[in-house]
Amino acid sequence: MVISGLSYQVIMEVSVDDAASILAPGVLDYVLRVGWATELPNEPTILSLTVWNDGTTLDLQSTAQELTGGANLESVNPFSAYLDAPVDYLGDWPGTVPTPPAV
């Protein structure tokens, strides 16, 4: 979590052994929802995710854009996915911890 001025931001980092695993059906949605289910003193206004594979940051912004129907900004380095209005996609905060997808 990062607190900057009056806003709260959830910053998540995940490492994957296989870059394709984060794109398996339901996995990216699951990871974003786990971050949104984190209770903080105040509701976060931004949720960002960095996914690492072999020391490289994966660019998932276009995938997140499709998934959320546009609840994202343009890609913001160094993040893999950046949600500027997470409540638009993820609903009321804090969300419930989701069931892991069957992969």
N, CA, C and O atoms as a DFTB+ gen file, in Angstrom:
412 C
 N C O
     1  1       0.843      -1.166       0.000
     2  2       0.000       0.000       0.000
     3  2       0.895       1.237       0.000
     4  3       1.938       1.266       0.652
     5  1       0.473       2.242      -0.732
     6  2       1.164       3.524      -0.770
     7  2       0.158       4.607      -0.424
     8  3      -0.955       4.614      -0.951
     9  1       0.534       5.508       0.446
    10  2      -0.312       6.643       0.781
    11  2       0.384       7.889       0.241
    12  3       1.522       8.183       0.608
    13  1      -0.298       8.607      -0.619
    14  2       0.265       9.809      -1.209
    15  2      -0.747      10.931      -1.064
    16  3      -1.777      10.935      -1.739
    17  1      -0.465      11.863      -0.206
    18  2      -1.424      12.935       0.022
    19  2      -2.677      12.372       0.650
    20  3      -2.634      11.810       1.744
    21  1      -3.785      12.520      -0.033
    22  2      -5.063      12.029       0.474
    23  2      -5.535      10.760      -0.228
    24  3      -6.651      10.303       0.021
    25  1      -4.717      10.188      -1.094
    26  2      -5.152       8.989      -1.807
    27  2      -4.369       7.763      -1.342
    28  3      -3.227       7.856      -0.892
    29  1      -5.017       6.628      -1.467
    30  2      -4.411       5.341      -1.145
    31  2      -4.281       4.550      -2.434
    32  3      -5.156       4.598      -3.298
    33  1      -3.178       3.820      -2.555
    34  2      -2.954       3.006      -3.732
    35  2      -2.509       1.623      -3.291
    36  3      -1.649       1.497      -2.420
    37  1      -3.085       0.583      -3.884
    38  2      -2.638      -0.776      -3.650
    39  2      -1.684      -1.129      -4.783
    40  3      -2.045      -1.056      -5.958
    41  1      -0.464      -1.513      -4.422
    42  2       0.532      -1.935      -5.399
    43  2       0.838      -3.402      -5.131
    44  3       1.309      -3.762      -4.052
    45  1       0.565      -4.241      -6.121
    46  2       0.796      -5.677      -5.977
    47  2       1.933      -6.105      -6.903
    48  3       2.095      -5.562      -7.995
    49  1       2.711      -7.078      -6.455
    50  2       3.747      -7.673      -7.290
    51  2       3.605      -9.184      -7.223
    52  3       3.440      -9.762      -6.149
    53  1       3.671      -9.811      -8.388
    54  2       3.525     -11.255      -8.507
    55  2       4.631     -11.759      -9.414
    56  3       4.958     -11.108     -10.406
    57  1       5.210     -12.901      -9.095
    58  2       6.175     -13.551      -9.973
    59  2       5.558     -14.825     -10.509
    60  3       4.923     -15.578      -9.770
    61  1       5.747     -15.064     -11.800
    62  2       5.244     -16.288     -12.431
    63  2       6.402     -16.997     -13.112
    64  3       7.304     -16.358     -13.653
    65  1       6.367     -18.332     -13.082
    66  2       7.393     -19.121     -13.763
    67  2       7.137     -19.181     -15.261
    68  3       8.070     -19.267     -16.060
    69  1       5.865     -19.135     -15.629
    70  2       5.464     -19.211     -17.030
    71  2       4.638     -17.968     -17.343
    72  3       3.578     -17.762     -16.752
    73  1       5.114     -17.141     -18.266
    74  2       4.442     -15.874     -18.576
    75  2       2.996     -16.081     -19.009
    76  3       2.152     -15.219     -18.767
    77  1       2.702     -17.194     -19.636
    78  2       1.341     -17.460     -20.111
    79  2       0.384     -17.757     -18.959
    80  3      -0.829     -17.643     -19.132
    81  1       0.900     -18.135     -17.790
    82  2       0.022     -18.539     -16.685
    83  2      -0.873     -17.404     -16.207
    84  3      -2.008     -17.653     -15.802
    85  1      -0.393     -16.166     -16.243
    86  2      -1.200     -15.036     -15.785
    87  2      -2.349     -14.766     -16.760
    88  3      -3.338     -14.128     -16.399
    89  1      -2.213     -15.254     -17.997
    90  2      -3.244     -15.043     -19.011
    91  2      -4.221     -16.211     -19.117
    92  3      -5.143     -16.181     -19.932
    93  1      -4.018     -17.246     -18.288
    94  2      -4.976     -18.360     -18.271
    95  2      -6.335     -17.815     -17.842
    96  3      -6.398     -16.856     -17.072
    97  1      -7.420     -18.410     -18.328
    98  2      -8.758     -17.896     -18.006
    99  2      -8.975     -17.686     -16.505
   100  3      -8.815     -18.603     -15.699
   101  1      -9.339     -16.468     -16.162
   102  2      -9.693     -16.131     -14.789
   103  2      -8.550     -15.733     -13.873
   104  3      -8.801     -15.225     -12.780
   105  1      -7.292     -15.948     -14.280
   106  2      -6.173     -15.713     -13.364
   107  2      -5.938     -14.220     -13.126
   108  3      -5.810     -13.806     -11.974
   109  1      -5.878     -13.412     -14.163
   110  2      -5.650     -11.981     -13.978
   111  2      -6.789     -11.358     -13.160
   112  3      -6.541     -10.551     -12.264
   113  1      -8.009     -11.724     -13.462
   114  2      -9.162     -11.234     -12.694
   115  2      -9.027     -11.630     -11.222
   116  3      -9.278     -10.819     -10.331
   117  1      -8.634     -12.873     -10.974
   118  2      -8.460     -13.365      -9.610
   119  2      -7.422     -12.532      -8.851
   120  3      -7.671     -12.115      -7.720
   121  1      -6.275     -12.291      -9.462
   122  2      -5.202     -11.542      -8.807
   123  2      -5.660     -10.114      -8.491
   124  3      -5.404      -9.609      -7.398
   125  1      -6.329      -9.471      -9.435
   126  2      -6.828      -8.115      -9.189
   127  2      -7.842      -8.097      -8.046
   128  3      -7.830      -7.187      -7.217
   129  1      -8.709      -9.093      -8.002
   130  2      -9.727      -9.148      -6.939
   131  2      -9.129      -9.437      -5.562
   132  3      -9.631      -8.946      -4.551
   133  1      -8.064     -10.229      -5.520
   134  2      -7.377     -10.465      -4.242
   135  2      -6.815      -9.146      -3.715
   136  3      -6.928      -8.852      -2.525
   137  1      -6.216      -8.359      -4.592
   138  2      -5.706      -7.046      -4.177
   139  2      -6.809      -6.127      -3.688
   140  3      -6.618      -5.377      -2.730
   141  1      -7.964      -6.180      -4.341
   142  2      -9.102      -5.331      -3.975
   143  2      -9.734      -5.782      -2.667
   144  3     -10.432      -5.003      -2.018
   145  1      -9.501      -7.019      -2.274
   146  2     -10.071      -7.545      -1.028
   147  2      -9.213      -7.199       0.191
   148  3      -9.581      -7.528       1.318
   149  1      -8.087      -6.545      -0.027
   150  2      -7.202      -6.168       1.071
   151  2      -7.795      -4.994       1.837
   152  3      -8.061      -3.939       1.261
   153  1      -7.998      -5.177       3.118
   154  2      -8.570      -4.097       3.933
   155  2      -7.475      -3.119       4.338
   156  3      -6.406      -3.514       4.805
   157  1      -7.759      -1.856       4.153
   158  2      -6.876      -0.762       4.514
   159  2      -7.693       0.255       5.309
   160  3      -8.919       0.158       5.355
   161  1      -7.031       1.226       5.933
   162  2      -7.789       2.234       6.672
   163  2      -8.748       3.032       5.786
   164  3      -9.816       3.435       6.248
   165  1      -8.389       3.263       4.536
   166  2      -9.236       4.001       3.596
   167  2      -9.301       3.250       2.276
   168  3      -8.420       2.453       1.956
   169  1     -10.345       3.511       1.520
   170  2     -10.510       2.867       0.218
   171  2      -9.441       3.353      -0.757
   172  3      -9.243       4.559      -0.908
   173  1      -8.747       2.419      -1.424
   174  2      -7.754       2.823      -2.420
   175  2      -8.434       3.366      -3.681
   176  3      -9.501       2.899      -4.080
   177  1      -7.796       4.355      -4.293
   178  2      -8.327       4.931      -5.524
   179  2      -7.617       4.384      -6.750
   180  3      -8.069       4.592      -7.876
   181  1      -6.510       3.687      -6.537
   182  2      -5.729       3.105      -7.628
   183  2      -5.298       1.714      -7.205
   184  3      -4.966       1.479      -6.043
   185  1      -5.306       0.798      -8.156
   186  2      -4.810      -0.553      -7.929
   187  2      -3.846      -0.850      -9.068
   188  3      -4.221      -0.788     -10.239
   189  1      -2.606      -1.171      -8.724
   190  2      -1.635      -1.480      -9.766
   191  2      -1.014      -2.839      -9.499
   192  3      -0.888      -3.277      -8.355
   193  1      -0.633      -3.487     -10.578
   194  2      -0.103      -4.844     -10.516
   195  2       1.146      -4.916     -11.377
   196  3       1.151      -4.472     -12.525
   197  1       2.203      -5.481     -10.810
   198  2       3.412      -5.769     -11.578
   199  2       3.595      -7.279     -11.562
   200  3       3.648      -7.897     -10.498
   201  1       3.692      -7.863     -12.742
   202  2       3.906      -9.306     -12.872
   203  2       5.296      -9.512     -13.466
   204  3       5.618      -9.003     -14.540
   205  1       6.108     -10.271     -12.737
   206  2       7.488     -10.546     -13.145
   207  2       7.610     -11.963     -13.692
   208  3       6.978     -12.896     -13.196
   209  1       8.432     -12.101     -14.720
   210  2       8.792     -13.411     -15.264
   211  2      10.254     -13.334     -15.674
   212  3      10.617     -12.580     -16.576
   213  1      11.088     -14.120     -15.005
   214  2      12.529     -14.138     -15.283
   215  2      13.144     -12.740     -15.283
   216  3      13.937     -12.413     -16.166
   217  1      12.785     -11.918     -14.304
   218  2      13.348     -10.592     -14.166
   219  2      12.786      -9.541     -15.105
   220  3      13.266      -8.408     -15.130
   221  1      11.773      -9.908     -15.877
   222  2      11.155      -8.987     -16.827
   223  2       9.730      -8.691     -16.394
   224  3       9.003      -9.588     -15.967
   225  1       9.336      -7.441     -16.505
   226  2       7.960      -7.041     -16.208
   227  2       7.092      -7.338     -17.418
   228  3       7.399      -6.907     -18.530
   229  1       6.008      -8.073     -17.203
   230  2       5.072      -8.368     -18.289
   231  2       4.131      -7.187     -18.489
   232  3       3.672      -6.588     -17.517
   233  1       3.844      -6.852     -19.735
   234  2       2.907      -5.775     -20.047
   235  2       1.523      -6.390     -20.245
   236  3       1.257      -7.034     -21.260
   237  1       0.663      -6.187     -19.282
   238  2      -0.685      -6.760     -19.313
   239  2      -1.762      -5.689     -19.442
   240  3      -2.948      -5.981     -19.291
   241  1      -1.356      -4.452     -19.722
   242  2      -2.311      -3.353     -19.731
   243  2      -3.431      -3.571     -20.746
   244  3      -4.595      -3.335     -20.424
   245  1      -3.111      -4.016     -21.963
   246  2      -4.170      -4.208     -22.958
   247  2      -5.109      -5.333     -22.541
   248  3      -6.314      -5.253     -22.783
   249  1      -4.575      -6.373     -21.923
   250  2      -5.409      -7.468     -21.424
   251  2      -6.302      -6.978     -20.292
   252  3      -7.487      -7.308     -20.250
   253  1      -5.745      -6.195     -19.379
   254  2      -6.539      -5.636     -18.277
   255  2      -7.593      -4.681     -18.821
   256  3      -8.709      -4.625     -18.305
   257  1      -7.243      -3.937     -19.851
   258  2      -8.184      -3.007     -20.478
   259  2      -9.396      -3.773     -21.026
   260  3     -10.541      -3.374     -20.815
   261  1      -9.127      -4.867     -21.725
   262  2     -10.215      -5.694     -22.258
   263  2     -11.038      -6.305     -21.136
   264  3     -12.268      -6.303     -21.189
   265  1     -10.369      -6.822     -20.130
   266  2     -11.027      -7.482     -19.005
   267  2     -11.962      -6.536     -18.266
   268  3     -13.084      -6.909     -17.926
   269  1     -11.509      -5.329     -18.020
   270  2     -12.268      -4.392     -17.208
   271  2     -13.213      -3.521     -18.018
   272  3     -13.985      -2.752     -17.446
   273  1     -13.165      -3.627     -19.318
   274  2     -14.038      -2.816     -20.157
   275  2     -13.674      -1.345     -20.131
   276  3     -14.531      -0.486     -20.344
   277  1     -12.406      -1.048     -19.870
   278  2     -11.944       0.330     -19.943
   279  2     -11.782       1.037     -18.617
   280  3     -11.687       2.264     -18.599
   281  1     -11.747       0.315     -17.494
   282  2     -11.593       0.957     -16.188
   283  2     -10.131       1.254     -15.878
   284  3      -9.759       1.389     -14.712
   285  1      -9.306       1.355     -16.905
   286  2      -7.871       1.566     -16.724
   287  2      -7.391       2.800     -17.455
   288  3      -8.038       3.288     -18.381
   289  1      -6.248       3.292     -17.025
   290  2      -5.556       4.336     -17.754
   291  2      -4.612       3.687     -18.756
   292  3      -4.529       2.462     -18.847
   293  1      -3.913       4.513     -19.495
   294  2      -2.843       4.009     -20.345
   295  2      -1.809       3.320     -19.468
   296  3      -1.778       3.525     -18.255
   297  1      -0.975       2.512     -20.078
   298  2       0.065       1.821     -19.339
   299  2       0.949       2.824     -18.606
   300  3       1.404       3.810     -19.184
   301  1       1.180       2.558     -17.341
   302  2       2.010       3.434     -16.517
   303  2       3.196       2.606     -16.033
   304  3       3.022       1.661     -15.262
   305  1       4.382       2.952     -16.476
   306  2       5.562       2.196     -16.058
   307  2       5.777       2.371     -14.575
   308  3       5.480       3.452     -14.067
   309  1       6.256       1.417     -13.861
   310  2       6.714       0.104     -14.290
   311  2       5.658      -0.987     -14.126
   312  3       6.004      -2.166     -14.053
   313  1       4.387      -0.622     -14.067
   314  2       3.340      -1.587     -13.743
   315  2       2.906      -2.404     -14.960
   316  3       2.971      -1.940     -16.098
   317  1       2.464      -3.621     -14.692
   318  2       1.913      -4.478     -15.745
   319  2       0.477      -4.078     -16.048
   320  3       0.056      -4.098     -17.204
   321  1      -0.266      -3.720     -15.027
   322  2      -1.661      -3.291     -15.187
   323  2      -1.932      -2.215     -14.150
   324  3      -1.467      -2.303     -13.013
   325  1      -2.685      -1.203     -14.546
   326  2      -2.917      -0.040     -13.701
   327  2      -4.389       0.326     -13.788
   328  3      -4.867       0.727     -14.849
   329  1      -5.111       0.192     -12.687
   330  2      -6.528       0.537     -12.650
   331  2      -6.696       1.854     -11.907
   332  3      -6.453       1.933     -10.702
   333  1      -7.110       2.880     -12.629
   334  2      -7.285       4.209     -12.051
   335  2      -8.626       4.331     -11.326
   336  3      -8.784       5.159     -10.430
   337  1      -9.577       3.506     -11.719
   338  2     -10.898       3.519     -11.087
   339  2     -11.297       2.076     -10.791
   340  3     -12.227       1.553     -11.406
   341  1     -10.604       1.428      -9.856
   342  2     -10.865       0.006      -9.617
   343  2     -12.298      -0.299      -9.208
   344  3     -12.811      -1.372      -9.523
   345  1     -12.953       0.628      -8.510
   346  2     -14.324       0.394      -8.066
   347  2     -15.260       0.183      -9.260
   348  3     -16.253      -0.536      -9.144
   349  1     -14.954       0.802     -10.405
   350  2     -15.792       0.640     -11.596
   351  2     -15.824      -0.801     -12.078
   352  3     -16.833      -1.260     -12.615
   353  1     -14.730      -1.506     -11.889
   354  2     -14.649      -2.903     -12.337
   355  2     -14.860      -3.887     -11.190
   356  3     -15.551      -4.893     -11.351
   357  1     -14.271      -3.600     -10.044
   358  2     -14.237      -4.572      -8.954
   359  2     -15.374      -4.413      -7.945
   360  3     -15.545      -5.265      -7.073
   361  1     -16.143      -3.348      -8.052
   362  2     -17.272      -3.155      -7.150
   363  2     -16.857      -2.550      -5.826
   364  3     -15.752      -2.026      -5.681
   365  1     -17.758      -2.630      -4.864
   366  2     -17.521      -2.035      -3.555
   367  2     -16.262      -2.585      -2.903
   368  3     -15.921      -3.759      -3.046
   369  1     -15.589      -1.708      -2.190
   370  2     -14.366      -2.075      -1.486
   371  2     -14.672      -2.214       0.001
   372  3     -15.517      -1.470       0.499
   373  1     -14.048      -3.107       0.727
   374  2     -13.167      -4.144       0.193
   375  2     -13.991      -5.276      -0.404
   376  3     -15.056      -5.630       0.102
   377  1     -13.477      -5.826      -1.478
   378  2     -14.156      -6.946      -2.110
   379  2     -13.990      -8.203      -1.272
   380  3     -13.253      -8.220      -0.286
   381  1     -14.673      -9.231      -1.674
   382  2     -14.504     -10.518      -0.990
   383  2     -13.359     -11.269      -1.646
   384  3     -13.113     -11.125      -2.843
   385  1     -12.667     -12.066      -0.857
   386  2     -11.580     -12.875      -1.404
   387  2     -12.207     -13.909      -2.339
   388  3     -13.044     -14.709      -1.922
   389  1     -11.790     -13.882      -3.610
   390  2     -12.400     -14.773      -4.590
   391  2     -11.902     -16.202      -4.487
   392  3     -10.871     -16.475      -3.872
   393  1     -12.638     -17.094      -5.090
   394  2     -12.201     -18.480      -5.211
   395  2     -11.182     -18.554      -6.347
   396  3     -11.409     -17.992      -7.418
   397  1     -10.060     -19.243      -6.121
   398  2      -9.066     -19.345      -7.199
   399  2      -9.678     -20.008      -8.439
   400  3     -10.520     -20.898      -8.323
   401  1      -9.246     -19.567      -9.623
   402  2      -9.770     -20.167     -10.845
   403  2      -9.241     -21.594     -11.007
   404  3      -8.155     -21.922     -10.530
   405  1     -10.005     -22.415     -11.669
   406  2      -9.564     -23.774     -11.979
   407  2      -8.669     -23.694     -13.209
   408  3      -9.138     -23.420     -14.314
   409  1      -7.407     -23.929     -13.013
   410  2      -6.462     -23.803     -14.124
   411  2      -5.905     -25.159     -14.479
   412  3      -5.089     -25.271     -15.393
